[in-house]
Amino acid sequence: MSEAIVHAGGRLLFAGRTLRCALGAAGVSERKQEGDGATPVGLLPLRRVLFRADRVAMPRTTLPREPIAEQDGWCDDAGHPDYNRMVRLPHPARHEALWRHDDVYNILVTLGWNDAPIERGRGSAIFLHLARPGYAPTEGCVALAEPDLRALLAEGLTALRVLAG
């Protein structure tokens, strides 16, 4: 496993490099809960790469890859059976659209948080994605500049280890 270390101060270390990253607006948490705005502490395996084929080239990686479609979403409704799973829109429960007007999800890596098994209310839609200008905080994800994310994927990144301190 080729993992990067993510420090609470917004630094990601991988293969001898230190990169800036954005984290949740509420910092990092060892007790992640749905909607708390925190990035969960722990080992987060990279599951698959989704990307906007109409906007960006397919990232180089050994991970499974697939383009995002306009009807792709992610269920964040802890009371619904589809909680913390990719869904097709329209969807009856609360969800997040993956086809966004901004560039944040042009490259999106699903992370292994609360997915094996899924526990209601432990947090959903924890992704590695593109950073907003100025590295504005996320809602609980980890975000990098596009060149950095592409480089890490091409170099075989397979997990993030988010540290508490």
N, CA, C and O of each residue as an XYZ file, in Angstrom:
660
protein
N       0.854     -1.180      0.000
C       0.000      0.000      0.000
C       0.893      1.233      0.000
O       1.834      1.332      0.787
N       0.594      2.149     -0.870
C       1.347      3.387     -0.997
C       0.493      4.526     -0.430
O      -0.408      5.034     -1.098
N       0.792      4.916      0.810
C      -0.072      5.894      1.460
C       0.588      7.240      1.652
O       1.808      7.348      1.776
N      -0.243      8.258      1.673
C       0.179      9.615      1.990
C      -0.257      9.907      3.420
O      -1.280      9.399      3.880
N       0.511     10.717      4.109
C       0.176     11.147      5.464
C      -0.433     12.543      5.371
O       0.149     13.443      4.766
N      -1.597     12.715      5.968
C      -2.292     14.003      5.966
C      -2.289     14.547      7.389
O      -2.816     13.920      8.308
N      -1.688     15.720      7.558
C      -1.633     16.371      8.871
C      -2.778     17.365      9.003
O      -3.221     17.965      8.024
N      -3.240     17.523     10.228
C      -4.385     18.387     10.510
C      -4.187     19.821     10.041
O      -5.166     20.520      9.783
N      -2.952     20.270      9.927
C      -2.685     21.640      9.502
C      -2.796     21.873      8.007
O      -2.529     22.979      7.538
N      -3.191     20.840      7.236
C      -3.352     21.015      5.795
C      -2.102     20.693      4.999
O      -1.854     21.291      3.952
N      -1.310     19.741      5.497
C      -0.137     19.277      4.770
C      -0.298     17.796      4.452
O      -0.758     17.016      5.286
N       0.084     17.421      3.241
C       0.049     16.035      2.804
C       1.467     15.647      2.418
O       2.103     16.330      1.615
N       1.968     14.553      2.985
C       3.317     14.072      2.702
C       3.227     12.788      1.903
O       2.529     11.849      2.286
N       3.954     12.756      0.769
C       3.962     11.565     -0.070
C       5.270     11.527     -0.852
O       5.643     12.506     -1.498
N       5.956     10.405     -0.790
C       7.176     10.163     -1.574
C       8.194     11.306     -1.424
O       8.781     11.762     -2.405
N       8.387     11.754     -0.185
C       9.382     12.781      0.080
C       8.951     14.202     -0.213
O       9.746     15.129     -0.057
N       7.721     14.395     -0.633
C       7.216     15.743     -0.933
C       6.176     16.156      0.096
O       5.476     15.318      0.666
N       6.087     17.454      0.321
C       5.043     18.019      1.166
C       4.170     18.899      0.285
O       4.658     19.820     -0.370
N       2.884     18.607      0.275
C       1.920     19.342     -0.548
C       0.883     20.009      0.345
O       0.556     19.511      1.422
N       0.380     21.127     -0.114
C      -0.709     21.792      0.590
C      -2.010     21.081      0.249
O      -2.211     20.660     -0.890
N      -2.895     20.946      1.236
C      -4.222     20.374      0.983
C      -5.251     21.109      1.828
O      -4.922     21.735      2.835
N      -6.484     21.020      1.403
C      -7.603     21.571      2.167
C      -8.283     20.427      2.894
O      -8.385     19.315      2.375
N      -8.746     20.713      4.099
C      -9.464     19.733      4.912
C     -10.811     20.317      5.320
O     -11.149     21.440      4.947
N     -11.565     19.556      6.079
C     -12.881     20.001      6.521
C     -12.831     21.288      7.314
O     -11.868     21.551      8.035
N     -13.875     22.088      7.177
C     -13.957     23.375      7.875
C     -13.876     23.205      9.388
O     -13.442     24.121     10.087
N     -14.287     22.049      9.904
C     -14.233     21.777     11.341
C     -12.956     21.038     11.738
O     -12.860     20.531     12.856
N     -11.971     20.970     10.831
C     -10.714     20.298     11.138
C     -10.821     18.804     10.926
O     -11.529     18.341     10.031
N     -10.114     18.053     11.756
C     -10.160     16.591     11.671
C     -10.816     16.054     12.939
O     -10.780     16.693     13.990
N     -11.416     14.866     12.822
C     -12.136     14.312     13.962
C     -11.968     12.806     14.043
O     -12.045     12.094     13.042
N     -11.736     12.342     15.262
C     -11.704     10.906     15.514
C     -13.112     10.363     15.715
O     -13.301      9.148     15.787
N     -14.099     11.242     15.805
C     -15.508     10.849     16.009
C     -16.390     11.454     14.927
O     -17.374     12.134     15.220
N     -16.037     11.207     13.701
C     -16.750     11.758     12.541
C     -18.239     11.433     12.615
O     -18.635     10.300     12.890
N     -19.054     12.458     12.364
C     -20.511     12.304     12.300
C     -21.018     13.032     11.058
O     -20.412     14.001     10.602
N     -22.123     12.559     10.526
C     -22.726     13.161      9.339
C     -22.958     14.650      9.551
O     -23.563     15.055     10.543
N     -22.473     15.467      8.608
C     -22.743     16.890      8.614
C     -21.898     17.721      9.564
O     -22.153     18.916      9.712
N     -20.887     17.123     10.223
C     -20.100     17.898     11.187
C     -19.009     18.752     10.544
O     -18.381     19.561     11.228
N     -18.772     18.586      9.236
C     -17.778     19.399      8.540
C     -16.342     19.014      8.831
O     -15.423     19.762      8.497
N     -16.132     17.856      9.450
C     -14.775     17.415      9.798
C     -14.295     16.325      8.848
O     -15.089     15.547      8.320
N     -12.989     16.282      8.642
C     -12.346     15.203      7.901
C     -12.063     14.081      8.894
O     -11.502     14.338      9.959
N     -12.438     12.846      8.572
C     -12.228     11.762      9.540
C     -10.755     11.374      9.679
O     -10.011     11.333      8.700
N     -10.358     11.092     10.917
C      -9.021     10.585     11.225
C      -9.016      9.088     10.923
O      -9.983      8.387     11.220
N      -7.923      8.603     10.333
C      -7.785      7.174     10.101
C      -7.217      6.876      8.734
O      -6.817      7.778      7.997
N      -7.187      5.593      8.404
C      -6.698      5.135      7.109
C      -7.859      5.115      6.128
O      -8.857      4.428      6.347
N      -7.722      5.877      5.042
C      -8.777      5.999      4.038
C      -8.256      5.462      2.709
O      -7.573      6.183      1.982
N      -8.565      4.210      2.381
C      -8.111      3.667      1.092
C      -8.788      4.377     -0.080
O      -9.956      4.754      0.004
N      -8.050      4.553     -1.165
C      -8.627      5.106     -2.387
C      -9.368      3.984     -3.093
O      -8.776      2.943     -3.379
N     -10.661      4.174     -3.383
C     -11.486      3.123     -3.973
C     -11.538      3.206     -5.502
O     -11.240      2.230     -6.192
N     -11.917      4.380     -6.028
C     -11.994      4.553     -7.485
C     -11.958      6.032     -7.821
O     -12.225      6.894     -6.983
N     -11.615      6.299     -9.086
C     -11.487      7.666     -9.575
C     -12.636      7.963    -10.521
O     -12.869      7.232    -11.483
N     -13.345      9.037    -10.238
C     -14.405      9.538    -11.110
C     -13.908     10.850    -11.689
O     -13.158     11.575    -11.035
N     -14.320     11.160    -12.907
C     -13.830     12.397    -13.521
C     -14.837     12.922    -14.537
O     -15.648     12.168    -15.075
N     -14.770     14.236    -14.793
C     -15.611     14.907    -15.778
C     -14.916     14.815    -17.130
O     -14.058     15.642    -17.437
N     -15.269     13.834    -17.935
C     -14.627     13.615    -19.237
C     -14.865     14.777    -20.194
O     -14.110     14.953    -21.150
N     -15.901     15.568    -19.951
C     -16.162     16.728    -20.801
C     -15.254     17.910    -20.446
O     -15.206     18.895    -21.182
N     -14.540     17.817    -19.326
C     -13.702     18.924    -18.876
C     -12.220     18.577    -18.750
O     -11.362     19.419    -19.016
N     -11.914     17.342    -18.347
C     -10.521     16.978    -18.077
C     -10.182     15.628    -18.705
O     -11.061     14.809    -18.976
N      -8.899     15.422    -18.925
C      -8.422     14.125    -19.418
C      -8.493     13.096    -18.298
O      -8.384     13.433    -17.119
N      -8.676     11.844    -18.682
C      -8.724     10.761    -17.711
C      -7.397     10.704    -16.945
O      -6.332     10.674    -17.562
N      -7.451     10.689    -15.615
C      -6.213     10.622    -14.840
C      -5.487      9.284    -15.044
O      -6.119      8.242    -15.218
N      -4.156      9.334    -15.018
C      -3.355      8.113    -15.041
C      -3.330      7.529    -13.640
O      -2.967      8.215    -12.685
N      -3.712      6.269    -13.512
C      -3.743      5.597    -12.223
C      -3.982      4.119    -12.440
O      -4.469      3.707    -13.493
N      -3.640      3.329    -11.450
C      -3.961      1.905    -11.497
C      -5.314      1.620    -10.857
O      -5.797      0.488    -10.899
N      -5.928      2.645    -10.262
C      -7.250      2.489     -9.643
C      -8.323      2.390    -10.717
O      -8.123      2.863    -11.836
N      -9.463      1.780    -10.389
C     -10.587      1.804    -11.336
C     -10.988      3.250    -11.630
O     -10.992      4.091    -10.731
N     -11.327      3.536    -12.895
C     -11.700      4.895    -13.318
C     -12.992      4.839    -14.107
O     -13.259      3.879    -14.830
N     -13.787      5.883    -13.955
C     -14.975      6.010    -14.795
C     -15.418      7.466    -14.854
O     -15.253      8.214    -13.890
N     -15.977      7.860    -15.980
C     -16.455      9.244    -16.092
C     -17.730      9.455    -15.278
O     -18.543      8.545    -15.115
N     -17.878     10.668    -14.776
C     -19.098     11.062    -14.075
C     -20.147     11.414    -15.122
O     -19.843     12.042    -16.136
N     -21.373     11.004    -14.867
C     -22.503     11.350    -15.735
C     -23.361     12.412    -15.039
O     -23.299     12.575    -13.820
N     -24.150     13.121    -15.822
C     -24.990     14.195    -15.269
C     -25.949     13.706    -14.197
O     -26.340     14.481    -13.323
N     -26.332     12.450    -14.245
C     -27.299     11.925    -13.278
C     -26.648     11.198    -12.098
O     -27.335     10.486    -11.366
N     -25.344     11.362    -11.901
C     -24.665     10.725    -10.772
C     -24.771     11.582     -9.520
O     -24.634     12.804     -9.570
N     -25.016     10.923     -8.408
C     -25.090     11.592     -7.116
C     -24.556     10.684     -6.029
O     -24.132      9.557     -6.287
N     -24.585     11.201     -4.795
C     -24.133     10.428     -3.640
C     -25.124     10.678     -2.515
O     -25.364     11.825     -2.138
N     -25.696      9.617     -1.983
C     -26.715      9.739     -0.935
C     -26.060     10.062      0.405
O     -25.177      9.337      0.865
N     -26.506     11.168      1.033
C     -26.001     11.535      2.353
C     -27.112     11.561      3.397
O     -26.983     12.203      4.440
N     -28.201     10.859      3.108
C     -29.349     10.765      4.012
C     -29.184      9.507      4.867
O     -29.400      8.391      4.396
N     -28.793      9.706      6.144
C     -28.491      8.577      7.026
C     -29.688      7.655      7.252
O     -29.510      6.513      7.675
N     -30.892      8.126      6.982
C     -32.080      7.301      7.169
C     -32.480      6.491      5.944
O     -33.447      5.730      5.993
N     -31.755      6.647      4.856
C     -32.115      5.953      3.604
C     -31.212      4.739      3.380
O     -30.031      4.773      3.729
N     -31.761      3.663      2.800
C     -30.939      2.465      2.525
C     -29.734      2.719      1.605
O     -28.779      1.943      1.622
N     -29.764      3.786      0.809
C     -28.638      4.099     -0.086
C     -27.570      4.965      0.571
O     -26.649      5.429     -0.102
N     -27.684      5.188      1.879
C     -26.742      6.058      2.586
C     -25.293      5.698      2.277
O     -24.901      4.532      2.319
N     -24.514      6.720      1.968
C     -23.086      6.650      1.648
C     -22.797      5.754      0.441
O     -21.818      5.009      0.407
N     -23.680      5.858     -0.537
C     -23.483      5.127     -1.799
C     -23.757      6.069     -2.973
O     -24.514      7.034     -2.872
N     -23.104      5.739     -4.090
C     -23.377      6.459     -5.329
C     -24.782      6.097     -5.789
O     -25.183      4.935     -5.725
N     -25.532      7.104     -6.257
C     -26.915      6.900     -6.704
C     -27.133      7.592     -8.040
O     -26.327      8.418     -8.467
N     -28.220      7.246     -8.683
C     -28.635      7.908     -9.927
C     -29.693      8.945     -9.579
O     -30.584      8.693     -8.768
N     -29.585     10.104    -10.199
C     -30.532     11.199     -9.968
C     -31.580     11.208    -11.072
O     -31.269     10.858    -12.211
N     -32.797     11.594    -10.768
C     -33.243     12.068     -9.454
C     -33.300     10.919     -8.436
O     -33.495      9.757     -8.792
N     -33.129     11.276     -7.185
C     -33.140     10.303     -6.088
C     -34.050     10.846     -4.996
O     -34.036     12.046     -4.721
N     -34.847      9.972     -4.366
C     -35.833     10.459     -3.400
C     -35.251     10.968     -2.085
O     -35.913     11.735     -1.386
N     -34.043     10.565     -1.731
C     -33.466     10.970     -0.450
C     -32.490     12.127     -0.653
O     -32.120     12.459     -1.779
N     -32.083     12.731      0.463
C     -31.105     13.816      0.403
C     -29.819     13.274     -0.220
O     -29.383     12.166      0.090
N     -29.224     14.068     -1.097
C     -28.052     13.603     -1.836
C     -27.222     14.799     -2.298
O     -27.648     15.951     -2.222
N     -26.052     14.486     -2.767
C     -25.160     15.469     -3.364
C     -25.018     15.126     -4.840
O     -24.827     13.961     -5.189
N     -25.110     16.130     -5.712
C     -24.890     15.917     -7.145
C     -23.389     15.887     -7.403
O     -22.657     16.749     -6.917
N     -22.926     14.897     -8.167
C     -21.504     14.812     -8.501
C     -21.149     15.637     -9.735
O     -19.995     16.026     -9.914
N     -22.140     15.902    -10.585
C     -21.962     16.728    -11.784
C     -22.158     18.168    -11.343
O     -23.291     18.642    -11.260
N     -21.069     18.867    -11.061
C     -21.143     20.201    -10.473
C     -20.813     21.281    -11.488
O     -20.182     21.024    -12.514
N     -21.256     22.505    -11.179
C     -20.964     23.643    -12.042
C     -19.556     24.179    -11.810
O     -18.951     24.750    -12.718
N     -19.025     23.996    -10.587
C     -17.643     24.407    -10.343
C     -16.708     23.266    -10.759
O     -17.164     22.270    -11.321
N     -15.426     23.399    -10.492
C     -14.441     22.412    -10.944
C     -14.027     21.412     -9.872
O     -13.203     20.538    -10.139
N     -14.572     21.518     -8.679
C     -14.132     20.724     -7.535
C     -14.181     19.213     -7.792
O     -13.288     18.482     -7.365
N     -15.211     18.752     -8.480
C     -15.348     17.317     -8.752
C     -14.939     16.945    -10.177
O     -15.348     15.897    -10.678
N     -14.148     17.776    -10.829
C     -13.637     17.380    -12.152
C     -12.821     16.097    -12.037
O     -12.831     15.267    -12.946
N     -12.115     15.935    -10.921
C     -11.473     14.668    -10.560
C     -11.872     14.402     -9.111
O     -11.681     15.244     -8.233
N     -12.418     13.236     -8.884
C     -12.991     12.878     -7.583
C     -12.602     11.442     -7.280
O     -12.869     10.542     -8.076
N     -11.975     11.225     -6.137
C     -11.583      9.875     -5.729
C     -12.447      9.483     -4.537
O     -12.449     10.172     -3.517
N     -13.177      8.384     -4.661
C     -13.969      7.919     -3.526
C     -13.017      7.273     -2.526
O     -12.135      6.496     -2.891
N     -13.219      7.613     -1.260
C     -12.359      7.109     -0.195
C     -13.110      6.086      0.654
O     -14.330      6.155      0.804
N     -12.372      5.158      1.191
C     -12.954      4.124      2.026
C     -13.208      4.613      3.435
O     -12.477      4.285      4.369
N     -14.257      5.403      3.571
C     -14.684      5.855      4.893
C     -16.131      5.423      5.097
O     -17.000      5.726      4.279
N     -16.375      4.726      6.171
C     -17.734      4.300      6.541
C     -18.411      3.533      5.404
O     -19.584      3.750      5.102
N     -17.657      2.645      4.789
C     -18.243      1.894      3.665
C     -18.139      0.377      3.809
O     -18.657     -0.350      2.962
N     -17.485     -0.115      4.854
C     -17.343     -1.566      4.993
C     -17.263     -1.956      6.469
O     -16.162     -2.195      6.965
N     -18.361     -2.029      7.175
C     -19.740     -1.781      6.742
C     -20.121     -0.305      6.915
O     -19.411      0.466      7.561
N     -21.239      0.058      6.332
C     -21.775      1.414      6.473
C     -22.520      1.499      7.798
O     -23.365      0.658      8.105
N     -22.193      2.534      8.584
C     -22.896      2.801      9.838
C     -23.660      4.114      9.683
O     -23.073      5.138      9.334
N     -24.949      4.088      9.938
C     -25.796      5.281      9.796
C     -25.257      6.432     10.639
O     -24.993      6.279     11.832
N     -25.101      7.585      9.996
C     -24.699      8.795     10.691
C     -23.205      8.968     10.931
O     -22.802      9.965     11.530
N     -22.366      8.028     10.484
C     -20.917      8.112     10.708
C     -20.187      8.940      9.652
O     -18.964      9.066      9.700
N     -20.923      9.499      8.708
C     -20.317     10.341      7.683
C     -20.375      9.691      6.318
O     -20.217      8.478      6.175
N     -20.605     10.525      5.319
C     -20.742     10.040      3.946
C     -20.050     11.001      2.992
O     -19.694     12.120      3.360
N     -19.867     10.542      1.760
C     -19.304     11.372      0.689
C     -17.960     11.974      1.083
O     -17.718     13.162      0.872
N     -17.091     11.151      1.655
C     -15.740     11.599      1.990
C     -14.862     11.280      0.790
O     -14.604     10.116      0.483
N     -14.411     12.325      0.121
C     -13.686     12.192     -1.143
C     -12.328     12.879     -1.070
O     -12.064     13.693     -0.185
N     -11.485     12.528     -2.019
C     -10.274     13.272     -2.350
C     -10.611     13.966     -3.660
O     -10.882     13.298     -4.657
N     -10.600     15.287     -3.674
C     -11.024     16.014     -4.875
C     -10.164     17.248     -5.079
O      -9.190     17.466     -4.358
N     -10.529     18.050     -6.063
C      -9.763     19.257     -6.391
C     -10.071     20.385     -5.410
O     -11.211     20.573     -4.986
N      -9.029     21.126     -5.065
C      -9.162     22.229     -4.115
C      -9.815     23.441     -4.777
O      -9.648     23.693     -5.970
N     -10.555     24.172     -3.971
C     -11.097     25.456     -4.397
C      -9.965     26.489     -4.383
O      -8.925     26.267     -3.762
N     -10.169     27.604     -5.062
C      -9.143     28.663     -5.014
C      -8.817     29.024     -3.566
O      -9.710     29.148     -2.727
N      -7.536     29.188     -3.290
C      -7.108     29.546     -1.944
C      -7.191     28.407     -0.946
O      -7.002     28.619      0.251
N      -7.469     27.202     -1.420
C      -7.605     26.024     -0.554
C      -8.666     26.236      0.517
O      -8.461     25.911      1.686
N      -9.800     26.785      0.102
C     -10.915     26.970      1.034
C     -11.280     25.623      1.652
O     -11.143     24.590      0.997
N     -11.745     25.618      2.908
C     -12.084     24.357      3.570
C     -13.166     23.575      2.820
O     -13.984     24.136      2.092
N     -13.134     22.268      3.028
C     -14.135     21.367      2.436
C     -15.227     21.081      3.473
O     -15.218     21.644      4.568
N     -16.145     20.219      3.121
C     -17.186     19.801      4.062
C     -16.792     18.524      4.802
O     -17.619     17.917      5.483
N     -15.529     18.118      4.669
C     -15.038     16.927      5.341
C     -14.099     16.106      4.477
O     -13.559     15.092      4.921
N     -13.910     16.544      3.251
C     -13.043     15.841      2.299
C     -11.602     16.340      2.420
O     -11.296     17.223      3.222
N     -10.734     15.754      1.608
C      -9.360     16.221      1.437
C      -9.273     16.727     -0.002
O      -9.727     16.047     -0.922
N      -8.699     17.908     -0.206
C      -8.650     18.496     -1.545
C      -7.234     18.975     -1.873
O      -6.529     19.528     -1.030
N      -6.851     18.742     -3.122
C      -5.530     19.097     -3.630
C      -5.647     19.897     -4.917
O      -6.685     19.874     -5.579
N      -4.579     20.604     -5.271
C      -4.504     21.236     -6.583
C      -4.482     20.135     -7.641
O      -3.969     19.043     -7.395
N      -5.037     20.423     -8.816
C      -5.130     19.399     -9.857
C      -3.782     18.778    -10.221
O      -3.703     17.553    -10.312
N      -2.711     19.562    -10.435
C      -1.436     18.915    -10.778
C      -0.948     17.956     -9.685
O      -0.386     16.902     -9.982
N      -1.166     18.327     -8.426
C      -0.748     17.466     -7.315
C      -1.570     16.180     -7.270
O      -1.013     15.094     -7.106
N      -2.880     16.293     -7.414
C      -3.730     15.097     -7.400
C      -3.373     14.170     -8.551
O      -3.261     12.960     -8.359
N      -3.196     14.717     -9.729
C      -2.815     13.892    -10.886
C      -1.473     13.187    -10.654
O      -1.326     12.010    -10.982
N      -0.504     13.900    -10.093
C       0.812     13.308     -9.846
C       0.711     12.164     -8.836
O       1.307     11.106     -9.040
N      -0.028     12.366     -7.762
C      -0.153     11.321     -6.746
C      -0.834     10.071     -7.305
O      -0.424      8.948     -7.011
N      -1.870     10.276     -8.108
C      -2.558      9.129     -8.713
C      -1.625      8.382     -9.664
O      -1.593      7.151     -9.666
N      -0.874      9.119    -10.464
C       0.044      8.496    -11.423
C       1.180      7.759    -10.721
O       1.714      6.785    -11.250
N       1.547      8.224     -9.531
C       2.648      7.609     -8.779
C       2.194      6.455     -7.897
O       2.999      5.899     -7.149
N       0.923      6.088     -7.971
C       0.460      4.892     -7.275
C      -0.109      5.086     -5.891
O      -0.168      4.130     -5.118
N      -0.530      6.289     -5.550
C      -1.168      6.507     -4.246
C      -2.357      5.558     -4.098
O      -3.186      5.444     -5.001
N      -2.432      4.873     -2.945
C      -3.548      3.950     -2.710
C      -4.314      4.237     -1.424
O      -5.378      3.659     -1.204
N      -3.788      5.130     -0.559
C      -4.485      5.422      0.703
C      -4.009      6.740      1.275
O      -2.899      7.196      1.003
N      -4.880      7.343      2.077
C      -4.542      8.515      2.878
C      -4.600      8.094      4.334
O      -5.538      7.415      4.750
N      -3.604      8.492      5.109
C      -3.663      8.291      6.558
C      -3.797      9.674      7.171
O      -2.834     10.440      7.214
N      -4.998      9.989      7.648
C      -5.272     11.294      8.244
C      -4.946     11.216      9.729
O      -5.488     10.378     10.449
N      -4.052     12.099     10.185
C      -3.604     12.103     11.571
C      -4.395     13.113     12.393
O      -4.880     14.117     11.871
N      -4.516     12.829     13.689
C      -5.300     13.683     14.574
C      -4.588     14.961     14.976
O      -5.252     15.959     15.253
N      -3.279     14.969     15.017
C      -2.620     16.158     15.528
C      -1.645     16.781     14.612
O      -1.035     17.794     14.956
